[in-house]
Amino acid sequence: MEQFVHMSTEGIAPEVSHPEAANVISGNPQFTSWEADVAEGGISAGRWQTTPGKWHFTNECWEFVRIISGVSIITPEGGAPQTVRAGDSFVMRDGFTGTWECVETTLKDYVIREL
């Protein structure tokens, strides 16, 4: 087992998905994920990309995010919109509910801990 893992998409088969149709507000967003590593305790890391669109979601894990490219607007239910772009980092806690609007195709690195 490698002890050093690059956060890249090289050599990783992508998983393509979409938000559930009932959650889509606008557009036809497509998600592409590349899982780079999985560790004990429900921890995983990788890259995720979305194409433009807007959807409602609930985060069911603790997640650290660093935006690599693109622009998105994340709006917590009952809260102010948060515009995120390349270079921004943030944490979404378990139970976060709101909308994600991808303005420009957005690529992020993530570290997730399932709770």
mmCIF file of the C-alpha atoms, coordinates in Angstrom:
data_MODEL
# 
_entry.id   MODEL 
# 
loop_
_atom_site.group_PDB 
_atom_site.id 
_atom_site.type_symbol 
_atom_site.label_atom_id 
_atom_site.label_alt_id 
_atom_site.label_comp_id 
_atom_site.label_asym_id 
_atom_site.label_entity_id 
_atom_site.label_seq_id 
_atom_site.pdbx_PDB_ins_code 
_atom_site.Cartn_x 
_atom_site.Cartn_y 
_atom_site.Cartn_z 
_atom_site.occupancy 
_atom_site.B_iso_or_equiv 
_atom_site.pdbx_formal_charge 
_atom_site.auth_seq_id 
_atom_site.auth_comp_id 
_atom_site.auth_asym_id 
_atom_site.auth_atom_id 
_atom_site.pdbx_PDB_model_num 
ATOM 1   C CA . MET A 1 1   ? 0.000   0.000  0.000   1.00 0.00 ? 1   MET A CA 1 
ATOM 2   C CA . GLU A 1 2   ? 1.311   3.429  -0.961  1.00 0.00 ? 2   GLU A CA 1 
ATOM 3   C CA . GLN A 1 3   ? 2.046   5.714  1.965   1.00 0.00 ? 3   GLN A CA 1 
ATOM 4   C CA . PHE A 1 4   ? 1.908   8.854  -0.190  1.00 0.00 ? 4   PHE A CA 1 
ATOM 5   C CA . VAL A 1 5   ? -1.097  9.538  -2.408  1.00 0.00 ? 5   VAL A CA 1 
ATOM 6   C CA . HIS A 1 6   ? -1.306  12.380 -4.929  1.00 0.00 ? 6   HIS A CA 1 
ATOM 7   C CA . MET A 1 7   ? -4.640  14.151 -5.226  1.00 0.00 ? 7   MET A CA 1 
ATOM 8   C CA . SER A 1 8   ? -5.104  13.703 -8.952  1.00 0.00 ? 8   SER A CA 1 
ATOM 9   C CA . THR A 1 9   ? -7.408  11.959 -11.399 1.00 0.00 ? 9   THR A CA 1 
ATOM 10  C CA . GLU A 1 10  ? -4.612  10.048 -13.175 1.00 0.00 ? 10  GLU A CA 1 
ATOM 11  C CA . GLY A 1 11  ? -5.217  6.322  -13.295 1.00 0.00 ? 11  GLY A CA 1 
ATOM 12  C CA . ILE A 1 12  ? -8.559  6.526  -11.439 1.00 0.00 ? 12  ILE A CA 1 
ATOM 13  C CA . ALA A 1 13  ? -11.739 5.484  -13.217 1.00 0.00 ? 13  ALA A CA 1 
ATOM 14  C CA . PRO A 1 14  ? -14.273 8.297  -12.810 1.00 0.00 ? 14  PRO A CA 1 
ATOM 15  C CA . GLU A 1 15  ? -17.717 7.720  -11.357 1.00 0.00 ? 15  GLU A CA 1 
ATOM 16  C CA . VAL A 1 16  ? -20.385 9.810  -13.112 1.00 0.00 ? 16  VAL A CA 1 
ATOM 17  C CA . SER A 1 17  ? -23.723 10.663 -11.491 1.00 0.00 ? 17  SER A CA 1 
ATOM 18  C CA . HIS A 1 18  ? -26.414 13.346 -11.255 1.00 0.00 ? 18  HIS A CA 1 
ATOM 19  C CA . PRO A 1 19  ? -28.421 14.787 -8.376  1.00 0.00 ? 19  PRO A CA 1 
ATOM 20  C CA . GLU A 1 20  ? -31.812 13.162 -7.916  1.00 0.00 ? 20  GLU A CA 1 
ATOM 21  C CA . ALA A 1 21  ? -34.252 14.731 -10.388 1.00 0.00 ? 21  ALA A CA 1 
ATOM 22  C CA . ALA A 1 22  ? -36.530 15.931 -7.550  1.00 0.00 ? 22  ALA A CA 1 
ATOM 23  C CA . ASN A 1 23  ? -33.609 17.969 -6.121  1.00 0.00 ? 23  ASN A CA 1 
ATOM 24  C CA . VAL A 1 24  ? -32.670 19.758 -9.382  1.00 0.00 ? 24  VAL A CA 1 
ATOM 25  C CA . ILE A 1 25  ? -33.742 23.418 -9.439  1.00 0.00 ? 25  ILE A CA 1 
ATOM 26  C CA . SER A 1 26  ? -32.198 24.364 -12.793 1.00 0.00 ? 26  SER A CA 1 
ATOM 27  C CA . GLY A 1 27  ? -29.915 23.016 -15.498 1.00 0.00 ? 27  GLY A CA 1 
ATOM 28  C CA . ASN A 1 28  ? -28.697 19.446 -15.866 1.00 0.00 ? 28  ASN A CA 1 
ATOM 29  C CA . PRO A 1 29  ? -25.701 19.163 -13.515 1.00 0.00 ? 29  PRO A CA 1 
ATOM 30  C CA . GLN A 1 30  ? -23.435 16.169 -13.937 1.00 0.00 ? 30  GLN A CA 1 
ATOM 31  C CA . PHE A 1 31  ? -21.088 15.002 -11.184 1.00 0.00 ? 31  PHE A CA 1 
ATOM 32  C CA . THR A 1 32  ? -17.778 13.248 -11.816 1.00 0.00 ? 32  THR A CA 1 
ATOM 33  C CA . SER A 1 33  ? -15.852 11.768 -8.869  1.00 0.00 ? 33  SER A CA 1 
ATOM 34  C CA . TRP A 1 34  ? -12.367 10.306 -8.569  1.00 0.00 ? 34  TRP A CA 1 
ATOM 35  C CA . GLU A 1 35  ? -11.744 8.627  -5.187  1.00 0.00 ? 35  GLU A CA 1 
ATOM 36  C CA . ALA A 1 36  ? -8.012  8.828  -4.497  1.00 0.00 ? 36  ALA A CA 1 
ATOM 37  C CA . ASP A 1 37  ? -7.865  7.151  -1.086  1.00 0.00 ? 37  ASP A CA 1 
ATOM 38  C CA . VAL A 1 38  ? -9.959  5.484  1.597   1.00 0.00 ? 38  VAL A CA 1 
ATOM 39  C CA . ALA A 1 39  ? -8.910  5.038  5.230   1.00 0.00 ? 39  ALA A CA 1 
ATOM 40  C CA . GLU A 1 40  ? -10.321 3.436  8.354   1.00 0.00 ? 40  GLU A CA 1 
ATOM 41  C CA . GLY A 1 41  ? -12.975 5.350  10.241  1.00 0.00 ? 41  GLY A CA 1 
ATOM 42  C CA . GLY A 1 42  ? -15.044 6.293  7.193   1.00 0.00 ? 42  GLY A CA 1 
ATOM 43  C CA . ILE A 1 43  ? -12.462 8.715  5.794   1.00 0.00 ? 43  ILE A CA 1 
ATOM 44  C CA . SER A 1 44  ? -12.023 9.217  2.048   1.00 0.00 ? 44  SER A CA 1 
ATOM 45  C CA . ALA A 1 45  ? -10.338 11.773 -0.202  1.00 0.00 ? 45  ALA A CA 1 
ATOM 46  C CA . GLY A 1 46  ? -10.460 12.606 -3.866  1.00 0.00 ? 46  GLY A CA 1 
ATOM 47  C CA . ARG A 1 47  ? -11.655 14.996 -6.529  1.00 0.00 ? 47  ARG A CA 1 
ATOM 48  C CA . TRP A 1 48  ? -15.197 15.897 -7.559  1.00 0.00 ? 48  TRP A CA 1 
ATOM 49  C CA . GLN A 1 49  ? -16.445 18.001 -10.441 1.00 0.00 ? 49  GLN A CA 1 
ATOM 50  C CA . THR A 1 50  ? -19.851 19.407 -11.330 1.00 0.00 ? 50  THR A CA 1 
ATOM 51  C CA . THR A 1 51  ? -21.146 21.024 -14.472 1.00 0.00 ? 51  THR A CA 1 
ATOM 52  C CA . PRO A 1 52  ? -23.483 24.059 -14.338 1.00 0.00 ? 52  PRO A CA 1 
ATOM 53  C CA . GLY A 1 53  ? -26.868 23.801 -12.674 1.00 0.00 ? 53  GLY A CA 1 
ATOM 54  C CA . LYS A 1 54  ? -28.512 24.260 -9.292  1.00 0.00 ? 54  LYS A CA 1 
ATOM 55  C CA . TRP A 1 55  ? -29.797 21.646 -6.867  1.00 0.00 ? 55  TRP A CA 1 
ATOM 56  C CA . HIS A 1 56  ? -30.899 21.150 -3.287  1.00 0.00 ? 56  HIS A CA 1 
ATOM 57  C CA . PHE A 1 57  ? -28.752 18.861 -1.083  1.00 0.00 ? 57  PHE A CA 1 
ATOM 58  C CA . THR A 1 58  ? -28.044 17.724 2.450   1.00 0.00 ? 58  THR A CA 1 
ATOM 59  C CA . ASN A 1 59  ? -24.455 16.871 3.393   1.00 0.00 ? 59  ASN A CA 1 
ATOM 60  C CA . GLU A 1 60  ? -24.501 13.601 5.316   1.00 0.00 ? 60  GLU A CA 1 
ATOM 61  C CA . CYS A 1 61  ? -20.856 13.707 6.409   1.00 0.00 ? 61  CYS A CA 1 
ATOM 62  C CA . TRP A 1 62  ? -18.159 16.078 7.641   1.00 0.00 ? 62  TRP A CA 1 
ATOM 63  C CA . GLU A 1 63  ? -16.312 17.436 4.594   1.00 0.00 ? 63  GLU A CA 1 
ATOM 64  C CA . PHE A 1 64  ? -13.255 19.605 3.977   1.00 0.00 ? 64  PHE A CA 1 
ATOM 65  C CA . VAL A 1 65  ? -13.239 21.199 0.505   1.00 0.00 ? 65  VAL A CA 1 
ATOM 66  C CA . ARG A 1 66  ? -10.668 23.108 -1.546  1.00 0.00 ? 66  ARG A CA 1 
ATOM 67  C CA . ILE A 1 67  ? -11.917 24.568 -4.830  1.00 0.00 ? 67  ILE A CA 1 
ATOM 68  C CA . ILE A 1 68  ? -9.427  23.924 -7.648  1.00 0.00 ? 68  ILE A CA 1 
ATOM 69  C CA . SER A 1 69  ? -11.278 25.679 -10.481 1.00 0.00 ? 69  SER A CA 1 
ATOM 70  C CA . GLY A 1 70  ? -14.632 27.188 -11.386 1.00 0.00 ? 70  GLY A CA 1 
ATOM 71  C CA . VAL A 1 71  ? -17.247 29.204 -9.493  1.00 0.00 ? 71  VAL A CA 1 
ATOM 72  C CA . SER A 1 72  ? -20.178 27.976 -7.412  1.00 0.00 ? 72  SER A CA 1 
ATOM 73  C CA . ILE A 1 73  ? -22.642 29.541 -4.992  1.00 0.00 ? 73  ILE A CA 1 
ATOM 74  C CA . ILE A 1 74  ? -23.525 27.498 -1.913  1.00 0.00 ? 74  ILE A CA 1 
ATOM 75  C CA . THR A 1 75  ? -26.515 28.758 0.042   1.00 0.00 ? 75  THR A CA 1 
ATOM 76  C CA . PRO A 1 76  ? -27.303 27.313 3.478   1.00 0.00 ? 76  PRO A CA 1 
ATOM 77  C CA . GLU A 1 77  ? -31.010 26.934 4.190   1.00 0.00 ? 77  GLU A CA 1 
ATOM 78  C CA . GLY A 1 78  ? -32.018 30.211 5.831   1.00 0.00 ? 78  GLY A CA 1 
ATOM 79  C CA . GLY A 1 79  ? -28.513 31.664 5.371   1.00 0.00 ? 79  GLY A CA 1 
ATOM 80  C CA . ALA A 1 80  ? -26.545 33.961 3.087   1.00 0.00 ? 80  ALA A CA 1 
ATOM 81  C CA . PRO A 1 81  ? -25.163 32.710 -0.254  1.00 0.00 ? 81  PRO A CA 1 
ATOM 82  C CA . GLN A 1 82  ? -21.441 31.823 -0.187  1.00 0.00 ? 82  GLN A CA 1 
ATOM 83  C CA . THR A 1 83  ? -19.582 32.251 -3.494  1.00 0.00 ? 83  THR A CA 1 
ATOM 84  C CA . VAL A 1 84  ? -16.622 29.880 -3.763  1.00 0.00 ? 84  VAL A CA 1 
ATOM 85  C CA . ARG A 1 85  ? -13.934 29.878 -6.438  1.00 0.00 ? 85  ARG A CA 1 
ATOM 86  C CA . ALA A 1 86  ? -10.428 28.569 -7.128  1.00 0.00 ? 86  ALA A CA 1 
ATOM 87  C CA . GLY A 1 87  ? -8.269  28.746 -4.001  1.00 0.00 ? 87  GLY A CA 1 
ATOM 88  C CA . ASP A 1 88  ? -11.158 28.823 -1.500  1.00 0.00 ? 88  ASP A CA 1 
ATOM 89  C CA . SER A 1 89  ? -11.297 26.226 1.282   1.00 0.00 ? 89  SER A CA 1 
ATOM 90  C CA . PHE A 1 90  ? -14.154 25.467 3.659   1.00 0.00 ? 90  PHE A CA 1 
ATOM 91  C CA . VAL A 1 91  ? -15.791 22.823 5.834   1.00 0.00 ? 91  VAL A CA 1 
ATOM 92  C CA . MET A 1 92  ? -19.358 21.601 5.486   1.00 0.00 ? 92  MET A CA 1 
ATOM 93  C CA . ARG A 1 93  ? -20.529 19.826 8.602   1.00 0.00 ? 93  ARG A CA 1 
ATOM 94  C CA . ASP A 1 94  ? -22.803 16.812 8.779   1.00 0.00 ? 94  ASP A CA 1 
ATOM 95  C CA . GLY A 1 95  ? -26.416 17.903 8.320   1.00 0.00 ? 95  GLY A CA 1 
ATOM 96  C CA . PHE A 1 96  ? -25.666 20.993 6.197   1.00 0.00 ? 96  PHE A CA 1 
ATOM 97  C CA . THR A 1 97  ? -28.763 21.628 4.070   1.00 0.00 ? 97  THR A CA 1 
ATOM 98  C CA . GLY A 1 98  ? -29.071 24.128 1.252   1.00 0.00 ? 98  GLY A CA 1 
ATOM 99  C CA . THR A 1 99  ? -28.461 24.625 -2.454  1.00 0.00 ? 99  THR A CA 1 
ATOM 100 C CA . TRP A 1 100 ? -25.388 24.353 -4.657  1.00 0.00 ? 100 TRP A CA 1 
ATOM 101 C CA . GLU A 1 101 ? -25.406 26.443 -7.814  1.00 0.00 ? 101 GLU A CA 1 
ATOM 102 C CA . CYS A 1 102 ? -22.563 25.746 -10.202 1.00 0.00 ? 102 CYS A CA 1 
ATOM 103 C CA . VAL A 1 103 ? -21.991 28.925 -12.253 1.00 0.00 ? 103 VAL A CA 1 
ATOM 104 C CA . GLU A 1 104 ? -18.813 27.661 -13.989 1.00 0.00 ? 104 GLU A CA 1 
ATOM 105 C CA . THR A 1 105 ? -17.823 23.987 -14.038 1.00 0.00 ? 105 THR A CA 1 
ATOM 106 C CA . THR A 1 106 ? -16.321 23.494 -10.584 1.00 0.00 ? 106 THR A CA 1 
ATOM 107 C CA . LEU A 1 107 ? -13.579 21.060 -9.535  1.00 0.00 ? 107 LEU A CA 1 
ATOM 108 C CA . LYS A 1 108 ? -12.808 20.434 -5.869  1.00 0.00 ? 108 LYS A CA 1 
ATOM 109 C CA . ASP A 1 109 ? -10.511 18.323 -3.717  1.00 0.00 ? 109 ASP A CA 1 
ATOM 110 C CA . TYR A 1 110 ? -12.331 16.816 -0.771  1.00 0.00 ? 110 TYR A CA 1 
ATOM 111 C CA . VAL A 1 111 ? -11.700 14.926 2.443   1.00 0.00 ? 111 VAL A CA 1 
ATOM 112 C CA . ILE A 1 112 ? -14.812 13.281 3.895   1.00 0.00 ? 112 ILE A CA 1 
ATOM 113 C CA . ARG A 1 113 ? -15.455 11.655 7.234   1.00 0.00 ? 113 ARG A CA 1 
ATOM 114 C CA . GLU A 1 114 ? -18.624 9.603  7.355   1.00 0.00 ? 114 GLU A CA 1 
ATOM 115 C CA . LEU A 1 115 ? -20.297 9.946  10.744  1.00 0.00 ? 115 LEU A CA 1 
# 
